[in-house]
């Protein structure tokens, strides 16, 4: 105020050439005020931790838990194991274990780590980088279920029938050792008869029992009829310089669906357990579409020569019937996209309104605690 001449500015950071490929993510990070570095006290708090031991935990280290992730995954926050249920009251049934990194052992209520994670809410993903919710000491190390190292976990043991219906479940605070860090492609190749050296010793004892349990879960899924949209995910492939080399469709393998079904079952178990204890929790809620959006979808369907019945309480099976009519026709993508646009946005809520898309009454996000605060 009162000073003559041009105003002064101070350069605090250089993002580089705005047209350079890798600068795009940095510009987006700053434009949306995404915090991309951690305060010193948060980093110091994370660095002080040592790996949790067996004290107060069940010893799950001999269990053949494995992680199955994308081939380029940096962290591994969930592991699975399955075997036939030998209980006399469950012929043809299965036992499924899902173990999740025990993030809460390190991120305690009110701590600097807790407050920073609360502020971020989740990890943020870009084609060339990840802005993590937690410092690398946790997200890439102590809370990542790396192969061959002991890690603190929360595990849920679930019994399902031969038709994939959950009979019961129990939660266990444990110490585990992942027997292998596997990727979707090599697991799927193994079950299809092309076994590599890493999967070979696990094929009969770990992989085949997981697929057998998955087959039962598919039976239950088909009976439940969650929304069955066919919207292929796209994968952006970058060169070392950060330029887009290609945008490809990502293959949808049974290995992906296997892990998804196991995670969904674990999330249901968590929601049921906390709900029964009347413990405050955030449900993952997905409400049914509004009448206005349904009418718009019906008009699109009719214009495409398809039928969407009205005058009934909407269920996902009715939408699936429409999607099935459109399958393998030129209108398939239009109908899938129109159905997606008719959906409401899923959100977190302390009040349980159920999950319409998954056709589930109780659903919470127990999985992926490294990257989802809720």
ZATOR-131459 format. One record per residue: chain; x, y negated, z of N, C-alpha, C in turn. Coordinates in steps of 0.05 Angstrom, whole numbers. Last residue first. Layout:
// residues N
("A", (X, Y, Z), (X, Y, Z), (X, Y, Z)),
...
//
This chain:
// residues 374
("A", (-257, 868, 101), (-284, 877, 111), (-284, 906, 117)),
("A", (-207, 864, 77), (-210, 858, 105), (-236, 870, 117)),
("A", (-176, 905, 35), (-202, 894, 39), (-206, 889, 69)),
("A", (-125, 928, 31), (-132, 907, 12), (-160, 895, 15)),
("A", (-119, 967, 69), (-96, 950, 63), (-104, 925, 47)),
("A", (-167, 996, 70), (-163, 975, 90), (-138, 957, 85)),
("A", (-193, 1035, 35), (-177, 1013, 25), (-173, 990, 45)),
("A", (-256, 1054, 67), (-232, 1059, 51), (-218, 1033, 43)),
("A", (-301, 1036, 90), (-281, 1047, 108), (-254, 1050, 93)),
("A", (-349, 998, 75), (-322, 1002, 63), (-302, 1010, 85)),
("A", (-413, 1032, 76), (-394, 1012, 86), (-367, 1017, 74)),
("A", (-480, 1050, 73), (-454, 1048, 58), (-438, 1026, 70)),
("A", (-539, 1084, 72), (-518, 1074, 90), (-492, 1074, 75)),
("A", (-571, 1100, 29), (-583, 1084, 51), (-562, 1071, 69)),
("A", (-558, 1099, -41), (-550, 1107, -14), (-563, 1088, 7)),
("A", (-551, 1090, -97), (-574, 1105, -86), (-568, 1116, -58)),
("A", (-515, 1056, -117), (-505, 1083, -110), (-527, 1101, -99)),
("A", (-548, 1012, -126), (-534, 1024, -148), (-524, 1052, -142)),
("A", (-569, 1000, -73), (-586, 1008, -95), (-571, 1023, -117)),
("A", (-554, 1010, -10), (-539, 1006, -35), (-555, 1018, -58)),
("A", (-583, 975, 47), (-578, 997, 30), (-562, 990, 5)),
("A", (-585, 933, 81), (-606, 934, 61), (-602, 957, 42)),
("A", (-566, 921, 144), (-564, 942, 124), (-589, 942, 106)),
("A", (-530, 864, 163), (-557, 876, 161), (-556, 897, 138)),
("A", (-482, 842, 154), (-485, 856, 180), (-512, 870, 181)),
("A", (-456, 852, 88), (-477, 841, 105), (-477, 856, 132)),
("A", (-425, 838, 26), (-423, 849, 53), (-443, 836, 71)),
("A", (-453, 855, -40), (-441, 837, -20), (-439, 851, 7)),
("A", (-466, 857, -110), (-462, 871, -85), (-448, 852, -66)),
("A", (-513, 820, -147), (-485, 822, -138), (-484, 838, -112)),
("A", (-564, 857, -184), (-555, 836, -165), (-525, 840, -158)),
("A", (-571, 872, -254), (-564, 879, -226), (-558, 855, -209)),
("A", (-575, 855, -305), (-599, 855, -289), (-594, 861, -260)),
("A", (-525, 865, -325), (-532, 837, -320), (-558, 835, -303)),
("A", (-528, 921, -332), (-509, 910, -313), (-517, 881, -305)),
("A", (-566, 922, -373), (-573, 934, -347), (-554, 923, -325)),
("A", (-537, 898, -413), (-562, 885, -404), (-570, 896, -377)),
("A", (-496, 935, -420), (-490, 909, -411), (-514, 894, -400)),
("A", (-527, 980, -438), (-510, 982, -414), (-504, 954, -403)),
("A", (-551, 958, -484), (-568, 967, -462), (-552, 969, -436)),
("A", (-505, 948, -516), (-524, 927, -509), (-540, 934, -485)),
("A", (-483, 999, -522), (-468, 979, -507), (-486, 956, -498)),
("A", (-526, 1025, -551), (-516, 1035, -525), (-502, 1013, -509)),
("A", (-546, 1015, -601), (-554, 997, -579), (-542, 1004, -552)),
("A", (-530, 1056, -634), (-517, 1030, -637), (-523, 1011, -615)),
("A", (-527, 1114, -590), (-541, 1098, -610), (-526, 1072, -613)),
("A", (-507, 1143, -547), (-500, 1152, -575), (-517, 1138, -596)),
("A", (-560, 1124, -504), (-534, 1137, -508), (-531, 1147, -537)),
("A", (-611, 1106, -495), (-593, 1089, -512), (-567, 1103, -519)),
("A", (-633, 1144, -462), (-645, 1139, -488), (-626, 1125, -507)),
("A", (-599, 1136, -418), (-597, 1161, -432), (-610, 1159, -460)),
("A", (-618, 1087, -400), (-590, 1089, -409), (-586, 1114, -426)),
("A", (-670, 1102, -384), (-666, 1082, -405), (-638, 1085, -417)),
("A", (-656, 1136, -342), (-672, 1147, -364), (-669, 1129, -389)),
("A", (-631, 1101, -307), (-615, 1122, -320), (-629, 1134, -344)),
("A", (-675, 1073, -290), (-655, 1059, -306), (-638, 1079, -321)),
("A", (-699, 1113, -260), (-714, 1101, -282), (-695, 1086, -301)),
("A", (-662, 1125, -222), (-667, 1146, -242), (-683, 1134, -265)),
("A", (-663, 1082, -187), (-641, 1084, -207), (-646, 1104, -228)),
("A", (-730, 1057, -185), (-708, 1073, -175), (-687, 1075, -196)),
("A", (-784, 1014, -171), (-760, 1019, -187), (-740, 1036, -172)),
("A", (-849, 1034, -170), (-827, 1026, -153), (-801, 1034, -166)),
("A", (-883, 1014, -230), (-875, 1034, -210), (-852, 1023, -193)),
("A", (-895, 982, -274), (-916, 989, -255), (-909, 1011, -236)),
("A", (-864, 1008, -335), (-869, 988, -314), (-890, 998, -295)),
("A", (-811, 1040, -372), (-838, 1040, -360), (-840, 1018, -339)),
("A", (-782, 1026, -429), (-776, 1024, -400), (-802, 1020, -386)),
("A", (-760, 1051, -491), (-782, 1048, -472), (-772, 1046, -443)),
("A", (-734, 1019, -551), (-732, 1038, -528), (-755, 1032, -508)),
("A", (-725, 983, -591), (-741, 1007, -597), (-740, 1028, -575)),
("A", (-700, 938, -577), (-683, 958, -588), (-698, 984, -594)),
("A", (-742, 910, -555), (-731, 900, -580), (-713, 920, -594)),
("A", (-746, 939, -507), (-768, 942, -527), (-758, 932, -555)),
("A", (-699, 923, -481), (-703, 951, -488), (-724, 954, -510)),
("A", (-708, 869, -475), (-686, 877, -491), (-689, 906, -500)),
("A", (-753, 872, -441), (-756, 859, -467), (-733, 867, -486)),
("A", (-730, 895, -396), (-751, 910, -410), (-755, 898, -438)),
("A", (-696, 855, -380), (-684, 880, -389), (-705, 896, -405)),
("A", (-734, 817, -364), (-716, 811, -386), (-703, 836, -397)),
("A", (-757, 845, -322), (-774, 839, -345), (-756, 832, -369)),
("A", (-714, 846, -287), (-724, 871, -297), (-741, 867, -322)),
("A", (-710, 792, -275), (-688, 805, -289), (-697, 832, -301)),
("A", (-758, 786, -247), (-752, 770, -271), (-730, 783, -288)),
("A", (-754, 820, -203), (-774, 826, -224), (-769, 810, -250)),
("A", (-685, 834, -187), (-709, 818, -185), (-729, 826, -207)),
("A", (-656, 898, -168), (-659, 875, -185), (-685, 860, -180)),
("A", (-639, 915, -99), (-650, 921, -125), (-654, 896, -141)),
("A", (-574, 902, -68), (-603, 901, -69), (-613, 906, -97)),
("A", (-524, 928, -35), (-531, 923, -63), (-561, 925, -66)),
("A", (-474, 922, 14), (-502, 921, 7), (-505, 915, -23)),
("A", (-435, 949, 60), (-433, 941, 32), (-461, 944, 21)),
("A", (-439, 923, 127), (-447, 942, 107), (-440, 931, 79)),
("A", (-399, 910, 179), (-407, 899, 153), (-414, 922, 135)),
("A", (-421, 920, 247), (-404, 927, 224), (-415, 912, 199)),
("A", (-428, 934, 316), (-429, 914, 294), (-411, 922, 271)),
("A", (-455, 996, 334), (-431, 979, 334), (-434, 959, 311)),
("A", (-491, 1036, 345), (-500, 1008, 345), (-476, 988, 347)),
("A", (-477, 1086, 334), (-466, 1075, 358), (-475, 1046, 363)),
("A", (-500, 1092, 284), (-511, 1107, 306), (-501, 1097, 333)),
("A", (-466, 1058, 254), (-495, 1051, 257), (-507, 1066, 281)),
("A", (-419, 1086, 256), (-420, 1060, 269), (-449, 1051, 273)),
("A", (-436, 1133, 227), (-424, 1134, 254), (-427, 1108, 269)),
("A", (-453, 1113, 177), (-472, 1128, 194), (-462, 1128, 223)),
("A", (-407, 1088, 157), (-431, 1072, 162), (-450, 1086, 181)),
("A", (-373, 1134, 153), (-366, 1111, 171), (-391, 1095, 177)),
("A", (-401, 1165, 115), (-396, 1176, 143), (-390, 1153, 162)),
("A", (-397, 1131, 71), (-424, 1138, 82), (-421, 1147, 111)),
("A", (-342, 1134, 63), (-355, 1109, 69), (-383, 1112, 81)),
("A", (-336, 1188, 49), (-323, 1178, 73), (-336, 1151, 82)),
("A", (-365, 1188, 1), (-374, 1205, 23), (-362, 1195, 49)),
("A", (-332, 1154, -30), (-360, 1147, -24), (-371, 1162, -1)),
("A", (-285, 1184, -32), (-285, 1159, -18), (-314, 1150, -11)),
("A", (-302, 1228, -62), (-291, 1233, -35), (-292, 1207, -19)),
("A", (-316, 1202, -110), (-336, 1216, -95), (-327, 1222, -66)),
("A", (-265, 1182, -126), (-288, 1164, -121), (-309, 1177, -103)),
("A", (-236, 1229, -135), (-228, 1211, -113), (-251, 1192, -106)),
("A", (-267, 1249, -178), (-262, 1265, -154), (-256, 1247, -130)),
("A", (-261, 1210, -217), (-287, 1214, -205), (-285, 1230, -179)),
("A", (-207, 1217, -231), (-216, 1191, -220), (-243, 1195, -205)),
("A", (-209, 1270, -249), (-191, 1263, -226), (-199, 1237, -214)),
("A", (-239, 1266, -294), (-252, 1278, -271), (-235, 1273, -246)),
("A", (-225, 1201, -323), (-220, 1229, -319), (-236, 1240, -295)),
("A", (-228, 1154, -369), (-243, 1161, -344), (-241, 1192, -341)),
("A", (-176, 1112, -394), (-190, 1138, -394), (-204, 1143, -367)),
("A", (-186, 1046, -412), (-174, 1064, -392), (-190, 1090, -391)),
("A", (-174, 1017, -474), (-194, 1028, -456), (-180, 1047, -437)),
("A", (-125, 963, -477), (-135, 990, -483), (-158, 998, -465)),
("A", (-91, 915, -504), (-114, 917, -486), (-128, 943, -494)),
("A", (-20, 902, -508), (-45, 914, -517), (-66, 913, -496)),
("A", (17, 864, -492), (24, 883, -513), (-1, 896, -525)),
("A", (22, 800, -470), (3, 822, -474), (11, 839, -497)),
("A", (84, 784, -438), (65, 780, -459), (46, 805, -461)),
("A", (124, 793, -401), (98, 785, -391), (77, 779, -412)),
("A", (171, 816, -415), (170, 787, -415), (144, 776, -405)),
("A", (158, 869, -417), (175, 860, -395), (175, 830, -393)),
("A", (87, 867, -436), (115, 872, -441), (131, 863, -417)),
("A", (27, 898, -409), (45, 875, -413), (73, 885, -420)),
("A", (-38, 919, -420), (-10, 928, -420), (8, 904, -427)),
("A", (-98, 923, -387), (-80, 904, -401), (-51, 914, -397)),
("A", (-152, 964, -395), (-126, 962, -383), (-108, 944, -400)),
("A", (-222, 966, -381), (-200, 959, -399), (-174, 955, -383)),
("A", (-271, 1016, -372), (-253, 996, -360), (-230, 991, -380)),
("A", (-334, 1025, -403), (-306, 1032, -401), (-289, 1009, -390)),
("A", (-392, 1036, -379), (-377, 1011, -385), (-347, 1017, -382)),
("A", (-446, 1064, -370), (-423, 1072, -386), (-409, 1047, -396)),
("A", (-479, 1075, -308), (-471, 1057, -329), (-447, 1068, -344)),
("A", (-519, 1102, -272), (-499, 1115, -289), (-492, 1098, -313)),
("A", (-537, 1096, -205), (-538, 1083, -232), (-514, 1093, -248)),
("A", (-549, 1162, -176), (-539, 1134, -175), (-539, 1123, -203)),
("A", (-580, 1213, -165), (-582, 1196, -189), (-574, 1167, -183)),
("A", (-584, 1257, -132), (-588, 1230, -120), (-592, 1209, -142)),
("A", (-570, 1299, -165), (-596, 1300, -151), (-603, 1272, -141)),
("A", (-519, 1285, -179), (-539, 1288, -200), (-568, 1288, -188)),
("A", (-494, 1288, -129), (-496, 1262, -143), (-518, 1264, -164)),
("A", (-496, 1342, -118), (-510, 1324, -101), (-514, 1297, -115)),
("A", (-462, 1359, -160), (-489, 1370, -158), (-506, 1351, -141)),
("A", (-415, 1333, -146), (-428, 1326, -171), (-457, 1335, -170)),
("A", (-401, 1361, -100), (-409, 1333, -97), (-423, 1323, -122)),
("A", (-385, 1410, -124), (-408, 1409, -106), (-419, 1380, -102)),
("A", (-340, 1392, -151), (-362, 1403, -166), (-388, 1404, -149)),
("A", (-307, 1377, -108), (-318, 1356, -125), (-342, 1367, -142)),
("A", (-293, 1427, -89), (-310, 1410, -72), (-323, 1388, -88)),
("A", (-262, 1442, -132), (-285, 1459, -125), (-304, 1442, -107)),
("A", (-222, 1404, -131), (-240, 1404, -154), (-265, 1421, -148)),
("A", (-197, 1420, -84), (-208, 1393, -86), (-229, 1392, -109)),
("A", (-179, 1472, -96), (-200, 1468, -76), (-213, 1441, -77)),
("A", (-140, 1457, -137), (-165, 1473, -144), (-186, 1471, -122)),
("A", (-101, 1428, -106), (-116, 1416, -128), (-142, 1431, -134)),
("A", (-83, 1464, -63), (-92, 1436, -58), (-111, 1426, -81)),
("A", (-69, 1516, -78), (-75, 1510, -50), (-88, 1483, -45)),
("A", (-59, 1517, -133), (-79, 1536, -122), (-88, 1528, -93)),
("A", (-22, 1472, -140), (-46, 1476, -157), (-67, 1494, -143)),
("A", (25, 1461, -116), (0, 1452, -102), (-25, 1460, -116)),
("A", (67, 1476, -148), (64, 1489, -122), (39, 1482, -107)),
("A", (54, 1440, -195), (52, 1469, -195), (50, 1483, -168)),
("A", (64, 1386, -192), (37, 1395, -185), (36, 1426, -181)),
("A", (117, 1383, -209), (109, 1371, -184), (83, 1382, -174)),
("A", (121, 1407, -259), (135, 1419, -237), (126, 1408, -210)),
("A", (54, 1408, -289), (82, 1400, -288), (95, 1411, -262)),
("A", (9, 1444, -328), (18, 1438, -301), (48, 1430, -302)),
("A", (-44, 1445, -362), (-17, 1435, -368), (-4, 1425, -342)),
("A", (-96, 1459, -349), (-78, 1480, -358), (-50, 1471, -365)),
("A", (-129, 1423, -326), (-135, 1430, -354), (-115, 1450, -366)),
("A", (-105, 1413, -279), (-130, 1428, -278), (-139, 1437, -305)),
("A", (-61, 1384, -299), (-57, 1409, -285), (-83, 1426, -285)),
("A", (-85, 1338, -319), (-71, 1356, -338), (-67, 1383, -325)),
("A", (-103, 1315, -271), (-122, 1324, -291), (-110, 1344, -311)),
("A", (-53, 1304, -247), (-72, 1322, -234), (-93, 1333, -254)),
("A", (-31, 1269, -283), (-18, 1295, -279), (-36, 1315, -265)),
("A", (-68, 1226, -281), (-63, 1240, -306), (-51, 1267, -301)),
("A", (-68, 1206, -228), (-92, 1218, -239), (-86, 1236, -263)),
("A", (-9, 1226, -190), (-25, 1207, -206), (-47, 1222, -220)),
("A", (13, 1237, -121), (6, 1246, -148), (-9, 1224, -163)),
("A", (55, 1248, -73), (43, 1225, -85), (38, 1231, -115)),
("A", (48, 1300, -25), (56, 1291, -52), (41, 1266, -59)),
("A", (37, 1306, 28), (54, 1327, 16), (62, 1320, -13)),
("A", (40, 1258, 79), (30, 1265, 52), (49, 1285, 39)),
("A", (29, 1270, 144), (51, 1269, 125), (40, 1277, 98)),
("A", (-2, 1237, 201), (-2, 1255, 178), (24, 1251, 162)),
("A", (-36, 1232, 260), (-10, 1227, 248), (-7, 1247, 225)),
("A", (-102, 1204, 275), (-81, 1224, 272), (-54, 1213, 263)),
("A", (-164, 1203, 299), (-141, 1185, 298), (-116, 1203, 298)),
("A", (-221, 1225, 266), (-198, 1233, 281), (-176, 1212, 277)),
("A", (-292, 1238, 262), (-269, 1220, 257), (-246, 1227, 276)),
("A", (-335, 1284, 228), (-322, 1274, 253), (-298, 1258, 245)),
("A", (-399, 1307, 203), (-372, 1295, 199), (-361, 1287, 226)),
("A", (-445, 1351, 167), (-435, 1336, 191), (-408, 1324, 185)),
("A", (-465, 1360, 116), (-478, 1372, 140), (-470, 1356, 164)),
("A", (-478, 1332, 54), (-462, 1330, 78), (-477, 1341, 102)),
("A", (-487, 1370, -4), (-500, 1354, 16), (-483, 1355, 42)),
("A", (-467, 1404, -45), (-455, 1377, -40), (-468, 1360, -20)),
("A", (-484, 1455, -49), (-497, 1435, -66), (-488, 1407, -61)),
("A", (-457, 1480, -10), (-450, 1488, -37), (-463, 1469, -57)),
("A", (-448, 1425, 37), (-459, 1451, 28), (-449, 1457, 0)),
("A", (-392, 1398, 74), (-414, 1396, 54), (-423, 1424, 46)),
("A", (-362, 1364, 127), (-371, 1390, 117), (-394, 1386, 97)),
("A", (-306, 1323, 136), (-334, 1325, 128), (-340, 1353, 117)),
("A", (-266, 1285, 176), (-271, 1312, 168), (-300, 1316, 161)),
("A", (-227, 1228, 168), (-254, 1238, 172), (-256, 1266, 160)),
("A", (-174, 1194, 201), (-183, 1215, 182), (-211, 1223, 189)),
("A", (-129, 1143, 203), (-156, 1151, 212), (-167, 1171, 192)),
("A", (-58, 1148, 215), (-82, 1148, 198), (-107, 1151, 215)),
("A", (12, 1137, 210), (-13, 1135, 227), (-37, 1134, 208)),
("A", (57, 1180, 178), (42, 1155, 178), (17, 1158, 196)),
("A", (120, 1206, 159), (98, 1206, 178), (84, 1179, 178)),
("A", (133, 1223, 90), (139, 1207, 114), (114, 1207, 133)),
("A", (120, 1249, 42), (141, 1260, 59), (148, 1244, 84)),
("A", (96, 1194, 5), (103, 1223, 5), (125, 1229, 25)),
("A", (62, 1142, 40), (82, 1152, 21), (88, 1181, 26)),
("A", (13, 1110, 51), (17, 1138, 57), (37, 1151, 38)),
("A", (24, 1048, 82), (23, 1062, 56), (30, 1092, 61)),
("A", (34, 1019, 126), (6, 1026, 121), (2, 1039, 93)),
("A", (90, 1011, 124), (79, 1025, 147), (49, 1034, 143)),
("A", (93, 992, 62), (110, 1010, 79), (93, 1024, 100)),
("A", (63, 955, 36), (80, 972, 20), (95, 993, 35)),
("A", (34, 930, 78), (20, 939, 54), (37, 959, 37)),
("A", (76, 920, 118), (52, 936, 123), (41, 948, 97)),
("A", (115, 893, 91), (124, 911, 113), (101, 930, 120)),
("A", (87, 856, 60), (97, 881, 48), (106, 901, 68)),
("A", (29, 829, 93), (57, 829, 85), (66, 856, 76)),
("A", (-37, 833, 64), (-19, 838, 87), (10, 837, 77)),
("A", (-60, 823, 16), (-74, 813, 40), (-56, 814, 64)),
("A", (-18, 803, -40), (-29, 822, -21), (-43, 808, 3)),
("A", (-26, 791, -105), (-23, 775, -81), (-35, 791, -58)),
("A", (8, 824, -156), (-13, 827, -135), (-6, 807, -113)),
("A", (18, 818, -228), (26, 816, -200), (2, 820, -182)),
("A", (-1, 819, -280), (28, 822, -276), (37, 821, -247)),
("A", (-57, 815, -279), (-44, 835, -296), (-15, 840, -290)),
("A", (-75, 809, -208), (-70, 797, -235), (-56, 818, -252)),
("A", (-114, 812, -150), (-99, 826, -171), (-98, 811, -197)),
("A", (-110, 801, -82), (-119, 791, -107), (-101, 801, -129)),
("A", (-136, 830, -21), (-114, 826, -40), (-126, 817, -66)),
("A", (-180, 792, 22), (-174, 815, 5), (-148, 809, -10)),
("A", (-181, 752, 62), (-205, 768, 56), (-199, 793, 40)),
("A", (-150, 709, 80), (-147, 718, 52), (-171, 735, 44)),
("A", (-166, 702, 134), (-166, 679, 116), (-165, 688, 86)),
("A", (-157, 754, 154), (-184, 742, 154), (-186, 719, 134)),
("A", (-102, 755, 150), (-118, 774, 134), (-147, 764, 132)),
("A", (-89, 716, 188), (-81, 712, 160), (-97, 730, 142)),
("A", (-110, 740, 235), (-120, 714, 226), (-113, 708, 197)),
("A", (-79, 787, 238), (-108, 788, 236), (-119, 762, 225)),
("A", (-27, 767, 244), (-33, 783, 221), (-64, 784, 216)),
("A", (-32, 741, 294), (-26, 725, 270), (-33, 740, 244)),
("A", (-89, 771, 329), (-61, 768, 323), (-57, 750, 298)),
("A", (-143, 782, 336), (-133, 756, 345), (-103, 751, 339)),
("A", (-135, 852, 338), (-153, 829, 339), (-140, 804, 351)),
("A", (-79, 876, 300), (-96, 876, 324), (-112, 850, 325)),
("A", (-52, 914, 256), (-66, 888, 255), (-87, 887, 277)),
("A", (-35, 965, 272), (-16, 944, 269), (-29, 916, 268)),
("A", (-80, 996, 275), (-59, 1000, 295), (-39, 977, 295)),
("A", (-110, 983, 231), (-117, 970, 256), (-97, 975, 278)),
("A", (-92, 1017, 192), (-83, 989, 191), (-88, 976, 217)),
("A", (-80, 1076, 181), (-91, 1064, 206), (-80, 1035, 208)),
("A", (-99, 1100, 118), (-79, 1088, 134), (-91, 1073, 158)),
("A", (-143, 1155, 118), (-139, 1127, 111), (-117, 1116, 129)),
("A", (-163, 1217, 93), (-146, 1203, 112), (-139, 1176, 102)),
("A", (-213, 1263, 87), (-203, 1238, 76), (-188, 1223, 98)),
("A", (-228, 1330, 77), (-214, 1311, 94), (-207, 1286, 77)),
("A", (-280, 1375, 70), (-265, 1354, 57), (-253, 1335, 78)),
("A", (-301, 1440, 64), (-292, 1420, 83), (-274, 1400, 68)),
("A", (-358, 1471, 33), (-331, 1461, 33), (-326, 1442, 56)),
("A", (-398, 1532, 22), (-393, 1504, 28), (-363, 1497, 29)),
("A", (-412, 1584, 16), (-405, 1569, -8), (-398, 1540, -4)),
("A", (-452, 1581, 74), (-441, 1598, 52), (-436, 1581, 27)),
("A", (-454, 1562, 131), (-450, 1545, 107), (-438, 1561, 84)),
("A", (-454, 1592, 177), (-478, 1577, 171), (-476, 1560, 146)),
("A", (-402, 1611, 183), (-423, 1630, 174), (-449, 1615, 165)),
("A", (-347, 1574, 158), (-369, 1577, 178), (-392, 1594, 167)),
("A", (-307, 1563, 123), (-310, 1591, 131), (-332, 1595, 152)),
("A", (-307, 1523, 68), (-317, 1524, 95), (-322, 1554, 103)),
("A", (-248, 1515, 28), (-274, 1527, 32), (-281, 1527, 62)),
("A", (-218, 1449, 31), (-216, 1478, 31), (-244, 1490, 35)),
("A", (-181, 1389, 15), (-206, 1404, 17), (-200, 1434, 18)),
("A", (-156, 1323, 24), (-151, 1352, 26), (-178, 1366, 27)),
("A", (-127, 1259, 9), (-149, 1278, 10), (-139, 1307, 13)),
("A", (-114, 1190, 28), (-104, 1217, 21), (-128, 1237, 24)),
("A", (-102, 1121, 15), (-120, 1143, 22), (-109, 1169, 12)),
("A", (-65, 1083, 1), (-79, 1079, 26), (-100, 1101, 33)),
("A", (-7, 1068, -25), (-24, 1092, -24), (-40, 1091, 2)),
("A", (22, 1021, -71), (15, 1030, -44), (-5, 1053, -46)),
("A", (32, 1017, -124), (53, 1010, -106), (47, 1020, -78)),
("A", (17, 1055, -183), (9, 1046, -156), (33, 1040, -138)),
("A", (22, 1074, -234), (39, 1051, -227), (31, 1040, -199)),
("A", (-13, 1116, -240), (15, 1123, -241), (33, 1099, -233)),
("A", (-66, 1113, -190), (-55, 1106, -216), (-24, 1111, -216)),
("A", (-68, 1171, -144), (-70, 1143, -151), (-62, 1138, -180)),
("A", (-74, 1211, -92), (-78, 1212, -121), (-85, 1184, -129)),
("A", (-39, 1243, -38), (-51, 1218, -50), (-53, 1222, -80)),
("A", (-56, 1299, 4), (-41, 1287, -19), (-55, 1261, -27)),
("A", (-49, 1343, 58), (-61, 1319, 47), (-43, 1308, 25)),
("A", (-45, 1395, 85), (-36, 1390, 58), (-50, 1366, 45)),
("A", (-24, 1390, 153), (-46, 1391, 134), (-36, 1382, 106)),
("A", (17, 1380, 186), (19, 1404, 171), (-3, 1406, 150)),
("A", (3, 1333, 213), (26, 1332, 195), (29, 1357, 177)),
("A", (-34, 1319, 249), (-44, 1328, 223), (-21, 1332, 203)),
("A", (-43, 1316, 314), (-22, 1323, 296), (-33, 1335, 270)),
("A", (-78, 1260, 340), (-78, 1288, 332), (-56, 1293, 312)),
("A", (-49, 1213, 387), (-59, 1220, 360), (-60, 1251, 357)),
("A", (-22, 1195, 431), (-50, 1189, 429), (-63, 1197, 402)),
("A", (39, 1195, 398), (26, 1188, 423), (-3, 1180, 419)),
("A", (66, 1201, 351), (45, 1220, 356), (29, 1213, 381)),
("A", (80, 1133, 327), (87, 1161, 332), (62, 1178, 339)),
("A", (85, 1083, 276), (71, 1095, 299), (79, 1124, 302)),
("A", (144, 1047, 258), (123, 1067, 251), (111, 1080, 275)),
("A", (148, 982, 287), (160, 1007, 279), (138, 1027, 273)),
("A", (143, 911, 278), (131, 938, 282), (149, 960, 272)),
("A", (166, 864, 264), (172, 874, 291), (162, 903, 294)),
("A", (145, 848, 216), (172, 860, 216), (179, 872, 243)),
("A", (96, 825, 230), (97, 850, 215), (124, 864, 217)),
("A", (115, 779, 256), (99, 798, 271), (99, 825, 257)),
("A", (142, 753, 215), (157, 762, 238), (142, 783, 254)),
("A", (99, 741, 181), (120, 759, 171), (136, 771, 195)),
("A", (72, 706, 215), (59, 730, 205), (79, 751, 196)),
("A", (109, 665, 222), (100, 680, 246), (86, 706, 238)),
("A", (114, 643, 170), (137, 657, 183), (128, 675, 206)),
("A", (60, 657, 125), (73, 641, 145), (94, 657, 160)),
("A", (68, 683, 59), (59, 687, 86), (74, 668, 105)),
("A", (42, 662, -5), (64, 669, 13), (54, 669, 42)),
("A", (-4, 651, -32), (13, 671, -43), (39, 675, -28)),
("A", (-71, 637, -25), (-45, 636, -11), (-27, 658, -19)),
("A", (-104, 606, -77), (-99, 633, -66), (-72, 632, -51)),
("A", (-126, 561, -103), (-117, 560, -75), (-114, 587, -62)),
("A", (-136, 563, -156), (-157, 574, -139), (-149, 574, -109)),
("A", (-89, 542, -176), (-114, 529, -183), (-137, 538, -164)),
("A", (-51, 578, -159), (-51, 551, -147), (-78, 537, -153)),
("A", (-65, 623, -190), (-62, 625, -161), (-64, 598, -148)),
("A", (-62, 603, -242), (-88, 612, -231), (-88, 613, -201)),
("A", (-7, 595, -245), (-25, 572, -248), (-52, 579, -236)),
("A", (10, 648, -240), (18, 628, -220), (0, 604, -221)),
("A", (-11, 670, -287), (-20, 680, -261), (-13, 660, -239)),
("A", (18, 640, -326), (-11, 639, -325), (-22, 648, -298)),
("A", (72, 650, -326), (63, 626, -312), (32, 625, -309)),
("A", (81, 693, -358), (80, 698, -330), (72, 674, -313)),
("A", (80, 668, -411), (61, 688, -402), (59, 691, -372)),
("A", (82, 597, -418), (97, 622, -415), (78, 643, -403)),
("A", (57, 549, -418), (49, 568, -440), (63, 595, -437)),
("A", (80, 521, -377), (52, 530, -374), (43, 549, -395)),
("A", (143, 537, -354), (129, 529, -378), (100, 539, -376)),
("A", (143, 531, -281), (154, 538, -308), (136, 528, -330)),
("A", (130, 516, -232), (116, 540, -242), (126, 548, -269)),
("A", (165, 490, -179), (164, 492, -208), (151, 518, -217)),
("A", (146, 450, -123), (150, 477, -135), (148, 475, -165)),
("A", (148, 397, -109), (150, 417, -88), (154, 445, -99)),
("A", (168, 334, -126), (165, 361, -137), (168, 382, -115)),
("A", (135, 277, -107), (156, 295, -100), (149, 323, -112)),
("A", (124, 211, -132), (115, 238, -126), (139, 255, -121)),
("A", (105, 142, -128), (125, 163, -127), (112, 190, -121)),
("A", (78, 91, -172), (76, 109, -148), (97, 131, -151)),
("A", (116, 36, -198), (102, 61, -202), (100, 77, -176)),
("A", (111, -30, -167), (122, -9, -183), (105, 16, -185)),
("A", (106, -49, -97), (106, -55, -125), (117, -31, -141)),
("A", (62, -37, -43), (88, -32, -56), (86, -37, -86)),
("A", (13, -42, -19), (29, -66, -21), (56, -63, -34)),
("A", (17, 24, 0), (0, 0, 0), (18, -25, 0)),
//
